[in-house]
Amino acid sequence: MGSEWIIVKSKIKEIAGQYNVSADFPEVLNEKVKQMVRDAIKRAEANNRKTIMGRDI
């Protein structure tokens, strides 16, 4: 997966509103999201599914 971006940096700033967003925040959030997806895949596999669902998070 490497440096693939899952999140959209401009959307983070949009949601943050009046708050500043540090340079490292998008990178850390992106890695967290990727890990959440990997964990959801493991849970789906454990339940013999090929579809990840909201309940896998």
Long-range contacts (C-beta under 8 A, 24 or more apart in sequence): 1-34, 4-34, 5-30, 6-30, 6-33, 6-34, 6-37, 7-33
